[in-house]
């Protein structure tokens, strides 16, 4: 199929294109020079007076796997809140607002113009399930991050100071689970949680059994990640998440890896909002966003995503079991806990964020504050840590909020006054430009993930993932017309995935399946280390070593990124 997108205002920050009126050519699933497309044969889209940009890239969204499935079971009402009906020959049905069914998650992303997503937390042992669900998610390309911070085999090697075995075992785990990046969640915490301990573990606390600290875990993972030339840095949920005063722990964690690389990024701190709290109790909680942003503005080795919350019911789910247990006692509603042998422990707690609640107001402000105070939009990404802070379907709202101080003021009128006094958002003047929005939702996440050669831009050779929105930068004032901005990003005029029109006027018109991108290493895992791991498996695991490995043919459409 050939497409010619004519006369749109094109926003393509990776190629320095800022709203220029131009044509985009599409052929065989790739972006080509428009002169290569035959206008008589091609489908021509008139984009005059509309904006054209690369498909959205979500680098942190929990849409698949065991914990998402448990979330679906825990919130039966969620299935009635929101659903779509089957349209024969076009798309399937689906339900769920906060934890949508697999198909629906894909359709919803496509309706908004998003075309690539990363599921950011899968325990190796449960990753077969994660991939089975990702196989079902249509319309988007997918990546999966592997939870490794409390992995007993890796911690064994680390506690022996055997970094060689640690590195080769890490390669083996990533390849065996067809994953893309390393995820650390409250580093080390699943070990003390085995004995019901670990709540509030700080960066320099000792981890029983291994004689290690979270600091040693983070630093060594960062070093080996760098040595292996993985396309994405370590992706870290810091210690003490969700606990007042945790801002200091976050700053220490950022600083701990400052020497890992002389130049460039060495850590991505995820859902920073949950880790930016000052004060020592819920009663004197204050926003720590200025401290976090100040550190990020002065140091180039860190990237962040927001973890923005929104008001209403969310479902929190994380491999930070002690935190979820504590949150359950605050929320007093529902809780599910799960442990994965030798690997991690997780919890799921539905939670209601309330406008008049002081703490929830501070949380709401922090996400936006960090995004607005960090100067470099290439290192701060819009996320809601779906479904922890809010469903990903709120992105259009947060895009509008980033672009409009007036809209922020409208919402702040309804929030807790004490909460606003403990925040800095009321004093923040900055408004994102559309170019900056395209950076934070497309170009920058693609670059941080290391997929920017073929994703997140509209240059010749890129995958033809394109979104067209009903926005006219010459006629609209985005700061004032925030309602229109929100509407436009909620319903893409066109979403083009791999060169095919899959959404028109905000409705799915065709179902396609994207690729799952996984890493593979040029260097092979040392057979001696693998043999040693096999012996450990017999000792530690209830599953056999060979059953653990996910085969290539278990993934619907597998694409390897070769590292090293
Ligand atoms: Zn998350």
Boltz pocket constraint, residues with backbone or C-beta under 6 A from the ligand:
constraints:
  - pocket:
      binder: B
      contacts: [[A, 60], [A, 62], [A, 120], [A, 121], [A, 270], [A, 271], [A, 317], [A, 385], [A, 386], [A, 388]]
      max_distance: 6.0
